[in-house]
Amino acid sequence: MSRIRTTHVGSLPRTQEVVDFIFARERAEPYDAAAFDAAMTKAVDETVAKQVKAGIEIVSDGETSKISYATYVKDRYTGFDGDSPRNAPADLKLFPSFLKRLAADGGTPKYARPMCVGEVRSKGQGELQKDIDNLKSAMEAHGVERGFMNAASPGVISLFLQNDYYPSREAYLAALADAMKEEYETIVAAGLDLQLDCPDLALSRHMLFTDLSDEEFVRVAGAHVEALNHALQDVPEDRVRVHICWGNYEGPHVCDIPMAKMFDTLMSAKARYVLFETSNPRHGHEWTVFRDRATDIPEDKVLVPGVVDTTTNFVEHPDLVAQRIARFVDIVGADRVVAGSDCGFGTFAGFGAVDPDIAYAKLEALAEGAARAG
């Protein structure tokens, strides 16, 4: 059997120094810009070193400089101001005592989600270039050949930064696709793989589109993928990863739309690599969707199942990780499977359910399991 490669979804725990700088910027408090940049460079170097030590081959910058995987765009693009309405996932609304406990315990992150109130245009790729330079420098320092950088999809931006300017959702998606196109191309031109984070293809079903039927939502998600594919038209497919997500939180998840209903949508994205959850208790059984529809998986697709969970502090046994990997190897072959994580470990700056040291212990278990599977 071919050796199983290892990666993860992208975000990783940030140091307190990094978090303090990010929130100083977020709150428009005075801070030393040069010290900010130096802290990010240092933190990315350390983050890559930890990934290498854990056995991760395809590394990221941990999304170190970003406040979150989606709302960072408000700092790099024009057109955003004010605040968007908060809407808890439908499953948490079904269990109000649990939702109240989460809020009381600080289990729900607090950060700005401005509305789109004007034309969305890039402010330039300067901040992105700093992220790229930091990651590439760290990769060179630690002997890493392959890295990826996360970017928000048009659909996930529309989920968290809602439209109050464009005449329709479709027009907003089209504008976002046009605006984000350069960011995507810049990442790939730098020699990195591009990862598009797309919880809009699953999470948004029980956050923003609860009034629709599943079939109606699938059509909405299809429009999101069309906008994404438009933005990717000049990016080689073999350099693109897409991650689908039902929400990176510990909760009931009883309102999650099944993978079986989103399978075709996921496969239609212009991406060689598809990343998805298979470790948490609500989606662990859905490997059978890929087994039962093996002939519908395009031959050029590489599956990147999440083989460690990102919402609990259990460290998976490497044998369990190997078993999870083997299911997908049996479906498409070892050369078309990469071991990944369910989601990120640092989805929001300063917030994470998993202890930072345990997060890297989980990545070590991922790598050991991949070694055993291979």
Backbone hydrogen bonds in HBPLUS format (Angstrom, degrees):
<---DONOR---> <-ACCEPTOR-->    atom                        ^
c    i                          cat <-CA-CA->   ^        H-A-AA   ^      H-
h    n   atom  resd res      DA  || num        DHA   H-A  angle D-A-AA Bond
n    s   type  num  typ     dist DA aas  dist angle  dist       angle   num
A0339-ALA N   A0005-ARG O   2.89 MM 334  6.21 161.8  1.92 161.1 154.9     1
A0057-GLU N   A0006-THR O   3.29 MM  51  5.40 136.7  2.49 113.1 123.6     2
A0058-ILE N   A0006-THR O   3.04 MM  52  6.30 163.0  2.07 159.2 164.6     3
A0007-THR N   A0339-ALA O   2.87 MM 332  6.13 147.6  1.98 170.4 178.1     4
A0345-PHE N   A0011-SER O   2.91 MM 334  5.59 165.1  1.93 137.0 131.9     5
A0012-LEU N   A0062-GLY O   3.20 MM  50  4.52 156.0  2.26 116.8 111.3     6
A0019-VAL N   A0015-THR O   2.98 MM   4  6.30 165.8  2.00 154.9 158.8     7
A0020-ASP N   A0016-GLN O   2.86 MM   4  6.01 162.2  1.89 151.7 156.1     8
A0021-PHE N   A0017-GLU O   3.12 MM   4  6.35 157.8  2.17 146.2 151.6     9
A0022-ILE N   A0018-VAL O   2.92 MM   4  6.17 165.3  1.94 156.6 160.8    10
A0023-PHE N   A0019-VAL O   2.97 MM   4  6.18 160.9  2.01 153.7 158.0    11
A0024-ALA N   A0020-ASP O   2.98 MM   4  6.10 141.5  2.13 139.9 150.5    12
A0025-ARG N   A0021-PHE O   3.04 MM   4  6.32 159.5  2.08 152.1 156.6    13
A0026-GLU N   A0022-ILE O   2.86 MM   4  6.07 152.5  1.94 140.1 149.1    14
A0027-ARG N   A0023-PHE O   2.94 MM   4  5.94 151.5  2.02 139.6 145.1    15
A0029-GLU N   A0024-ALA O   2.82 MM   5  4.97 155.9  1.88 160.4 159.0    16
A0028-ALA N   A0025-ARG O   3.10 MM   3  4.99 160.1  2.14 103.6 108.9    17
A0036-PHE N   A0032-ASP O   2.86 MM   4  6.14 148.8  1.96 150.0 160.1    18
A0037-ASP N   A0033-ALA O   2.98 MM   4  6.27 164.4  2.01 150.9 153.2    19
A0038-ALA N   A0034-ALA O   2.97 MM   4  6.18 157.5  2.02 144.9 151.5    20
A0039-ALA N   A0035-ALA O   2.91 MM   4  6.05 153.6  1.98 144.8 151.6    21
A0040-MET N   A0036-PHE O   3.04 MM   4  6.35 154.0  2.11 151.2 158.1    22
A0041-THR N   A0037-ASP O   3.01 MM   4  6.26 162.5  2.04 151.3 155.7    23
A0042-LYS N   A0038-ALA O   3.02 MM   4  6.19 166.5  2.04 149.8 153.3    24
A0043-ALA N   A0039-ALA O   2.93 MM   4  6.02 160.4  1.96 145.3 151.3    25
A0044-VAL N   A0040-MET O   2.92 MM   4  6.05 161.9  1.95 153.1 157.1    26
A0045-ASP N   A0041-THR O   3.12 MM   4  6.31 160.8  2.16 146.6 151.9    27
A0046-GLU N   A0042-LYS O   3.05 MM   4  6.34 159.6  2.09 149.0 154.3    28
A0047-THR N   A0043-ALA O   2.83 MM   4  6.01 153.0  1.90 147.5 155.8    29
A0048-VAL N   A0044-VAL O   2.90 MM   4  6.10 160.7  1.93 154.5 158.0    30
A0049-ALA N   A0045-ASP O   3.03 MM   4  6.22 158.9  2.08 145.1 151.5    31
A0050-LYS N   A0046-GLU O   2.97 MM   4  6.22 152.6  2.05 145.7 152.4    32
A0051-GLN N   A0047-THR O   3.06 MM   4  6.33 151.0  2.15 142.3 150.1    33
A0052-VAL N   A0048-VAL O   2.95 MM   4  6.22 162.5  1.98 155.4 159.5    34
A0053-LYS N   A0049-ALA O   2.97 MM   4  6.19 161.7  2.01 147.9 153.0    35
A0054-ALA N   A0050-LYS O   2.96 MM   4  6.12 146.8  2.07 141.4 150.2    36
A0055-GLY N   A0051-GLN O   3.11 MM   4  6.35 120.5  2.48 137.8 152.5    37
A0056-ILE N   A0051-GLN O   2.93 MM   5  5.25 166.7  1.95 153.0 148.5    38
A0055-GLY N   A0052-VAL O   3.04 MM   3  5.14 145.5  2.16 101.1 111.7    39
A0059-VAL N   A0146-ARG O   3.25 MM  87  6.74 146.0  2.37 148.7 142.1    40
A0148-PHE N   A0059-VAL O   2.79 MM  89  6.21 150.2  1.87 160.9 170.0    41
A0064-THR N   A0061-ASP O   3.39 MM   3  6.14 156.5  2.45 117.1 119.9    42
A0066-LYS N   A0063-GLU O   3.17 MM   3  5.65 158.1  2.22 117.8 124.4    43
A0349-ALA N   A0067-ILE O   2.97 MM 282  5.14 172.8  1.97 143.8 144.5    44
A0074-LYS N   A0071-THR O   3.12 MM   3  5.84 158.7  2.16 120.2 124.6    45
A0075-ASP N   A0072-TYR O   3.02 MM   3  5.72 155.8  2.08 119.5 125.7    46
A0076-ARG N   A0073-VAL O   3.04 MM   3  5.07 143.5  2.18 101.0 111.9    47
A0077-TYR N   A0073-VAL O   2.94 MM   4  5.79 125.0  2.25 157.3 164.9    48
A0123-LYS N   A0076-ARG O   2.95 MM  47  5.52 160.4  1.98 150.0 143.6    49
A0078-THR N   A0121-ARG O   2.74 MM  43  5.20 159.0  1.79 154.0 158.2    50
A0117-VAL N   A0079-GLY O   2.67 MM  38  5.46 149.3  1.76 153.2 162.6    51
A0118-GLY N   A0079-GLY O   3.17 MM  39  4.02 129.9  2.44 125.3 119.5    52
A0081-ASP N   A0115-MET O   2.98 MM  34  5.55 153.3  2.05 151.7 159.7    53
A0115-MET N   A0081-ASP O   2.87 MM  34  5.55 137.9  2.05 146.1 144.2    54
A0084-SER N   A0113-ARG O   2.42 MM  29  5.36 135.7  1.60 151.3 160.7    55
A0092-LEU N   A0089-PRO O   3.12 MM   3  5.62 128.4  2.40 109.5 121.4    56
A0093-LYS N   A0089-PRO O   3.31 MM   4  6.70 148.4  2.42 146.8 155.9    57
A0090-ALA N   A0206-HIS O   2.70 MM 116  5.18 152.9  1.77 150.1 159.8    58
A0094-LEU N   A0090-ALA O   3.23 MM   4  6.52 135.1  2.44 141.0 151.8    59
A0094-LEU N   A0091-ASP O   3.26 MM   3  5.23 133.7  2.48  92.3 104.4    60
A0095-PHE N   A0092-LEU O   3.06 MM   3  5.21 146.2  2.18 100.6 110.8    61
A0098-PHE N   A0095-PHE O   2.97 MM   3  5.51 127.4  2.26 113.7 126.7    62
A0099-LEU N   A0095-PHE O   3.09 MM   4  6.43 157.9  2.15 150.8 157.8    63
A0100-LYS N   A0096-PRO O   2.88 MM   4  6.02 159.9  1.92 147.7 152.9    64
A0101-ARG N   A0097-SER O   3.03 MM   4  6.19 150.1  2.13 135.6 143.7    65
A0102-LEU N   A0098-PHE O   2.89 MM   4  6.19 157.6  1.94 152.0 157.8    66
A0103-ALA N   A0099-LEU O   3.05 MM   4  6.33 164.5  2.07 152.2 155.3    67
A0104-ALA N   A0100-LYS O   2.93 MM   4  6.10 161.0  1.97 149.2 154.9    68
A0105-ASP N   A0101-ARG O   2.88 MM   4  5.98 147.6  1.99 148.5 156.5    69
A0107-GLY N   A0102-LEU O   2.54 MM   5  4.49 151.6  1.62 163.5 153.9    70
A0106-GLY N   A0103-ALA O   3.21 MM   3  5.21 161.4  2.25 103.5 108.0    71
A0116-CYS N   A0162-GLN O   2.85 MM  46  5.99 167.3  1.87 156.1 156.3    72
A0164-ASP N   A0116-CYS O   2.86 MM  48  5.46 139.2  2.03 144.9 152.7    73
A0129-GLN N   A0125-GLN O   2.80 MM   4  5.96 154.7  1.86 150.9 158.5    74
A0130-LYS N   A0126-GLY O   3.10 MM   4  6.42 146.8  2.22 143.7 151.8    75
A0131-ASP N   A0127-GLU O   3.17 MM   4  6.52 156.8  2.22 145.9 151.5    76
A0132-ILE N   A0128-LEU O   2.88 MM   4  6.22 159.8  1.92 155.1 161.0    77
A0133-ASP N   A0129-GLN O   2.86 MM   4  6.02 167.5  1.87 150.5 153.9    78
A0134-ASN N   A0130-LYS O   2.94 MM   4  6.11 159.5  1.98 149.0 154.6    79
A0135-LEU N   A0131-ASP O   3.01 MM   4  6.24 163.0  2.04 151.0 155.3    80
A0136-LYS N   A0132-ILE O   2.88 MM   4  6.07 173.6  1.89 161.1 163.1    81
A0137-SER N   A0133-ASP O   2.94 MM   4  5.92 156.7  1.99 144.6 151.3    82
A0138-ALA N   A0134-ASN O   3.04 MM   4  6.18 159.3  2.09 144.2 149.8    83
A0139-MET N   A0135-LEU O   2.85 MM   4  6.07 157.4  1.90 152.9 159.6    84
A0140-GLU N   A0136-LYS O   3.00 MM   4  6.19 158.7  2.05 144.9 150.0    85
A0141-ALA N   A0137-SER O   2.98 MM   4  6.19 157.7  2.03 146.4 152.9    86
A0142-HIS N   A0138-ALA O   3.04 MM   4  6.17 143.0  2.18 144.9 153.5    87
A0144-VAL N   A0139-MET O   2.81 MM   5  4.70 168.8  1.82 142.8 144.0    88
A0143-GLY N   A0140-GLU O   3.42 MM   3  5.20 170.4  2.43 100.3 102.8    89
A0193-ASP N   A0147-GLY O   2.96 MM  46  6.27 174.4  1.97 149.8 149.9    90
A0149-MET N   A0193-ASP O   2.92 MM  44  6.36 152.3  2.00 156.2 160.1    91
A0195-GLN N   A0149-MET O   2.96 MM  46  5.92 166.1  1.98 146.0 143.9    92
A0151-ALA N   A0195-GLN O   2.81 MM  44  6.08 136.1  2.01 168.9 176.5    93
A0197-ASP N   A0151-ALA O   3.24 MM  46  6.51 159.4  2.29 159.3 164.8    94
A0157-ILE N   A0153-SER O   3.18 MM   4  6.42 157.5  2.23 155.9 161.8    95
A0158-SER N   A0154-PRO O   3.09 MM   4  6.35 156.5  2.14 145.9 152.3    96
A0159-LEU N   A0155-GLY O   3.07 MM   4  6.31 128.8  2.34 135.2 148.9    97
A0160-PHE N   A0156-VAL O   3.17 MM   4  6.43 160.0  2.21 150.8 152.6    98
A0161-LEU N   A0157-ILE O   2.76 MM   4  5.50 159.2  1.80 154.7 161.4    99
A0172-TYR N   A0168-SER O   3.00 MM   4  6.28 156.2  2.06 147.4 154.2   100
A0173-LEU N   A0169-ARG O   2.86 MM   4  6.11 163.3  1.89 155.8 159.6   101
A0174-ALA N   A0170-GLU O   2.99 MM   4  6.19 158.2  2.04 144.7 150.8   102
A0175-ALA N   A0171-ALA O   2.97 MM   4  6.19 155.1  2.04 145.7 152.3   103
A0176-LEU N   A0172-TYR O   2.91 MM   4  6.16 158.9  1.95 152.6 158.6   104
A0177-ALA N   A0173-LEU O   2.86 MM   4  6.08 158.3  1.91 150.4 156.5   105
A0178-ASP N   A0174-ALA O   3.05 MM   4  6.28 160.2  2.09 146.3 151.1   106
A0179-ALA N   A0175-ALA O   2.93 MM   4  6.14 154.9  2.00 146.3 153.7   107
A0180-MET N   A0176-LEU O   2.85 MM   4  5.96 158.6  1.90 155.3 159.9   108
A0181-LYS N   A0177-ALA O   3.18 MM   4  6.03 130.6  2.44 140.4 150.3   109
A0183-GLU N   A0180-MET O   3.03 MM   3  5.30 116.9  2.44 104.6 120.1   110
A0184-TYR N   A0180-MET O   3.12 MM   4  6.46 163.5  2.15 162.6 166.7   111
A0185-GLU N   A0181-LYS O   3.05 MM   4  6.30 163.3  2.08 151.5 156.2   112
A0186-THR N   A0182-GLU O   2.82 MM   4  5.94 150.7  1.91 148.9 157.1   113
A0187-ILE N   A0183-GLU O   3.14 MM   4  6.39 158.2  2.19 152.3 156.3   114
A0188-VAL N   A0184-TYR O   3.28 MM   4  6.59 166.7  2.30 150.5 153.2   115
A0189-ALA N   A0185-GLU O   2.88 MM   4  5.98 157.8  1.93 147.4 154.4   116
A0190-ALA N   A0186-THR O   3.16 MM   4  6.26 131.6  2.40 137.1 147.8   117
A0190-ALA N   A0187-ILE O   3.23 MM   3  5.31 137.2  2.42  95.9 107.5   118
A0192-LEU N   A0187-ILE O   3.40 MM   5  5.87 155.2  2.47 155.5 151.0   119
A0191-GLY N   A0188-VAL O   2.95 MM   3  5.34 163.1  1.98 114.3 118.8   120
A0194-LEU N   A0239-ARG O   2.88 MM  45  6.19 169.1  1.89 171.5 171.8   121
A0241-ARG N   A0194-LEU O   2.74 MM  47  6.04 152.1  1.82 161.9 166.3   122
A0196-LEU N   A0241-ARG O   2.77 MM  45  6.15 163.3  1.80 157.0 158.2   123
A0243-HIS N   A0196-LEU O   2.95 MM  47  6.29 160.4  1.98 168.5 168.9   124
A0198-CYS N   A0243-HIS O   2.77 MM  45  5.55 155.9  1.83 159.3 165.1   125
A0201-LEU N   A0198-CYS O   3.11 MM   3  5.78 167.2  2.13 117.2 120.9   126
A0202-ALA N   A0199-PRO O   3.02 MM   3  5.40 167.2  2.04 114.4 117.8   127
A0203-LEU N   A0199-PRO O   2.71 MM   4  5.11 114.2  2.14 137.1 156.7   128
A0204-SER N   A0199-PRO O   3.28 MM   5  6.65 151.2  2.37 142.3 145.4   129
A0205-ARG N   A0202-ALA O   3.01 MM   3  5.57 150.4  2.10 113.9 122.7   130
A0203-LEU N   A0245-CYS O   2.99 MM  42  6.12 135.7  2.19 160.7 147.2   131
A0206-HIS N   A0203-LEU O   3.11 MM   3  5.95 137.7  2.30 122.7 129.2   132
A0207-MET N   A0204-SER O   3.25 MM   3  4.73 164.0  2.28  94.5  99.0   133
A0208-LEU N   A0204-SER O   2.92 MM   4  5.21 153.5  1.99 129.1 137.3   134
A0209-PHE N   A0204-SER O   3.12 MM   5  6.34 150.6  2.21 167.2 168.7   135
A0212-LEU N   A0209-PHE O   3.19 MM   3  5.64 166.2  2.21 113.5 117.8   136
A0217-PHE N   A0213-SER O   2.90 MM   4  6.21 158.2  1.95 153.1 159.6   137
A0218-VAL N   A0214-ASP O   2.89 MM   4  6.15 155.8  1.95 151.5 157.8   138
A0219-ARG N   A0215-GLU O   3.29 MM   4  6.59 147.2  2.41 139.1 146.5   139
A0220-VAL N   A0216-GLU O   3.12 MM   4  6.53 151.0  2.21 144.2 152.3   140
A0220-VAL N   A0217-PHE O   2.95 MM   3  4.92 112.7  2.41  95.1 111.9   141
A0221-ALA N   A0217-PHE O   2.80 MM   4  6.14 164.5  1.83 161.8 165.6   142
A0222-GLY N   A0218-VAL O   2.89 MM   4  6.06 146.2  2.00 139.3 149.0   143
A0223-ALA N   A0219-ARG O   3.10 MM   4  6.42 145.8  2.22 142.3 150.2   144
A0223-ALA N   A0220-VAL O   3.02 MM   3  5.16 121.3  2.38  98.3 112.8   145
A0224-HIS N   A0220-VAL O   3.06 MM   4  6.49 146.6  2.18 145.8 155.7   146
A0225-VAL N   A0221-ALA O   2.98 MM   4  6.35 153.7  2.05 150.1 156.4   147
A0226-GLU N   A0222-GLY O   2.96 MM   4  6.25 151.5  2.04 143.7 152.0   148
A0227-ALA N   A0223-ALA O   3.05 MM   4  6.32 156.9  2.10 145.9 151.0   149
A0228-LEU N   A0224-HIS O   2.96 MM   4  6.25 157.5  2.02 146.7 153.3   150
A0229-ASN N   A0225-VAL O   2.76 MM   4  5.96 167.8  1.78 156.1 159.1   151
A0230-HIS N   A0226-GLU O   2.98 MM   4  6.16 147.3  2.09 142.6 151.4   152
A0231-ALA N   A0227-ALA O   3.14 MM   4  6.46 155.2  2.20 145.6 151.3   153
A0231-ALA N   A0228-LEU O   3.03 MM   3  5.16 113.6  2.49  98.0 113.5   154
A0232-LEU N   A0228-LEU O   3.03 MM   4  6.32 132.8  2.26 142.7 156.5   155
A0233-GLN N   A0230-HIS O   3.26 MM   3  5.24 166.1  2.28 108.2 109.8   156
A0235-VAL N   A0232-LEU O   2.95 MM   3  5.11 169.4  1.96 120.5 121.0   157
A0239-ARG N   A0236-PRO O   3.06 MM   3  5.68 163.2  2.08 121.1 124.4   158
A0240-VAL N   A0237-GLU O   3.16 MM   3  5.44 162.5  2.19 119.8 119.3   159
A0272-ARG N   A0237-GLU O   3.05 MM  35  5.61 135.0  2.26 153.0 139.6   160
A0273-TYR N   A0240-VAL O   3.19 MM  33  6.43 176.0  2.19 155.6 156.3   161
A0242-VAL N   A0273-TYR O   2.91 MM  31  6.30 154.1  1.98 153.8 160.1   162
A0275-LEU N   A0242-VAL O   2.77 MM  33  6.00 171.7  1.78 160.4 162.0   163
A0244-ILE N   A0275-LEU O   3.05 MM  31  6.38 161.1  2.09 166.1 161.6   164
A0256-ASP N   A0253-HIS O   3.40 MM   3  5.54 169.8  2.41 107.4 109.6   165
A0261-LYS N   A0258-PRO O   3.07 MM   3  5.56 139.6  2.24 108.5 118.0   166
A0262-MET N   A0259-MET O   2.88 MM   3  4.97 135.2  2.08 101.9 115.6   167
A0263-PHE N   A0259-MET O   2.82 MM   4  5.68 119.1  2.19 158.4 171.9   168
A0266-LEU N   A0262-MET O   2.93 MM   4  6.15 165.0  1.95 161.9 165.9   169
A0267-MET N   A0263-PHE O   2.97 MM   4  6.22 162.4  2.00 154.7 159.5   170
A0268-SER N   A0264-ASP O   3.06 MM   4  6.18 125.7  2.37 138.1 151.2   171
A0268-SER N   A0265-THR O   3.16 MM   3  5.21 140.2  2.32  97.3 108.7   172
A0269-ALA N   A0266-LEU O   3.31 MM   3  5.78 166.5  2.33 112.5 116.6   173
A0271-ALA N   A0269-ALA O   2.79 MM   2  5.51 129.6  2.04 110.8  94.7   174
A0302-VAL N   A0272-ARG O   2.70 MM  30  5.89 158.8  1.74 162.3 162.8   175
A0274-VAL N   A0302-VAL O   3.03 MM  28  6.40 160.1  2.07 169.3 174.2   176
A0304-VAL N   A0274-VAL O   2.87 MM  30  5.75 152.2  1.94 164.3 155.0   177
A0306-GLY N   A0276-PHE O   2.77 MM  30  5.91 135.7  1.97 161.6 174.3   178
A0283-HIS N   A0280-ASN O   3.08 MM   3  5.74 149.9  2.17 120.5 128.3   179
A0284-GLY N   A0280-ASN O   2.91 MM   4  5.63 124.0  2.23 161.2 176.2   180
A0286-GLU N   A0283-HIS O   3.12 MM   3  5.45 157.5  2.17 111.8 118.6   181
A0288-THR N   A0285-HIS O   3.34 MM   3  6.50 174.6  2.34 128.0 128.8   182
A0289-VAL N   A0286-GLU O   3.03 MM   3  5.38 149.0  2.13 106.2 114.5   183
A0290-PHE N   A0287-TRP O   3.12 MM   3  5.48 123.6  2.46 104.0 116.2   184
A0291-ARG N   A0287-TRP O   3.14 MM   4  6.53 152.3  2.22 143.8 152.2   185
A0292-ASP N   A0288-THR O   2.79 MM   4  5.89 168.0  1.80 151.1 153.7   186
A0293-ARG N   A0289-VAL O   3.01 MM   4  6.05 132.1  2.25 136.3 148.3   187
A0296-ASP N   A0293-ARG O   2.84 MM   3  5.31 152.3  1.92 114.2 123.6   188
A0297-ILE N   A0294-ALA O   3.21 MM   3  5.43 166.2  2.23 108.4 112.3   189
A0301-LYS N   A0298-PRO O   2.97 MM   3  5.51 168.3  1.98 122.0 125.6   190
A0303-LEU N   A0336-ARG O   2.91 MM  33  6.13 153.7  1.98 155.9 147.5   191
A0338-VAL N   A0303-LEU O   2.96 MM  35  6.37 155.0  2.02 156.0 161.3   192
A0340-GLY N   A0305-PRO O   3.03 MM  35  5.63 147.3  2.14 168.4 158.2   193
A0307-VAL N   A0340-GLY O   2.80 MM  33  5.92 169.8  1.81 142.5 139.3   194
A0342-ASP N   A0308-VAL O   2.98 MM  34  6.12 159.4  2.02 177.0 171.1   195
A0320-LEU N   A0317-HIS O   2.92 MM   3  5.32 125.2  2.23 110.2 124.0   196
A0321-VAL N   A0317-HIS O   3.08 MM   4  6.49 159.5  2.13 154.4 160.7   197
A0322-ALA N   A0318-PRO O   2.85 MM   4  6.08 157.8  1.90 146.8 152.8   198
A0323-GLN N   A0319-ASP O   2.96 MM   4  6.20 150.5  2.05 141.2 149.0   199
A0324-ARG N   A0320-LEU O   2.95 MM   4  6.27 157.6  2.00 152.0 157.6   200
A0325-ILE N   A0321-VAL O   2.97 MM   4  6.27 158.4  2.01 152.3 158.3   201
A0326-ALA N   A0322-ALA O   2.90 MM   4  6.06 159.3  1.94 148.3 154.1   202
A0327-ARG N   A0323-GLN O   3.31 MM   4  6.59 145.2  2.44 145.5 152.0   203
A0328-PHE N   A0325-ILE O   3.00 MM   3  5.60 127.9  2.28 113.5 125.0   204
A0329-VAL N   A0325-ILE O   3.05 MM   4  6.35 153.7  2.12 150.5 158.7   205
A0330-ASP N   A0326-ALA O   2.95 MM   4  6.07 157.2  2.00 150.4 154.8   206
A0331-ILE N   A0328-PHE O   3.02 MM   3  4.95 134.7  2.23  92.9 106.1   207
A0332-VAL N   A0328-PHE O   3.00 MM   4  6.31 167.2  2.02 163.6 162.6   208
A0333-GLY N   A0329-VAL O   2.77 MM   4  4.41 141.2  1.92 124.2 133.0   209
A0336-ARG N   A0333-GLY O   3.05 MM   3  5.64 161.6  2.08 117.1 122.9   210
A0337-VAL N   A0334-ALA O   3.36 MM   3  5.33 155.7  2.42 112.5 108.9   211
A0351-PHE N   A0348-PHE O   3.01 MM   3  5.34 154.0  2.08 138.8 135.5   212
A0358-ILE N   A0355-ASP O   2.97 MM   3  5.15 115.9  2.39 103.1 119.6   213
A0359-ALA N   A0355-ASP O   2.84 MM   4  6.12 147.6  1.95 157.2 168.0   214
A0360-TYR N   A0356-PRO O   3.35 MM   4  6.73 154.4  2.42 148.0 152.0   215
A0361-ALA N   A0357-ASP O   3.05 MM   4  6.35 143.2  2.19 137.8 148.8   216
A0362-LYS N   A0358-ILE O   2.82 MM   4  6.10 148.9  1.91 151.0 158.5   217
A0363-LEU N   A0359-ALA O   3.10 MM   4  6.48 147.4  2.21 138.8 147.7   218
A0364-GLU N   A0360-TYR O   2.91 MM   4  6.20 146.7  2.02 141.6 150.6   219
A0365-ALA N   A0361-ALA O   2.97 MM   4  6.27 152.6  2.05 143.5 150.7   220
A0366-LEU N   A0362-LYS O   2.85 MM   4  6.16 149.2  1.95 144.9 154.0   221
A0367-ALA N   A0363-LEU O   2.95 MM   4  6.22 160.6  1.99 147.8 151.7   222
A0368-GLU N   A0364-GLU O   2.88 MM   4  6.11 161.9  1.91 152.1 157.3   223
A0369-GLY N   A0365-ALA O   2.84 MM   4  5.91 158.5  1.88 145.7 152.1   224
A0370-ALA N   A0366-LEU O   2.91 MM   4  6.16 151.9  1.99 145.9 154.0   225
A0371-ALA N   A0367-ALA O   2.97 MM   4  6.22 151.5  2.05 144.8 152.4   226
A0372-ARG N   A0368-GLU O   2.97 MM   4  6.28 153.6  2.04 147.2 154.2   227
A0373-ALA N   A0369-GLY O   2.83 MM   4  6.07 148.9  1.93 145.6 154.9   228
A0374-GLY N   A0370-ALA O   2.94 MM   4  6.05 138.8  2.11 140.4 151.0   229
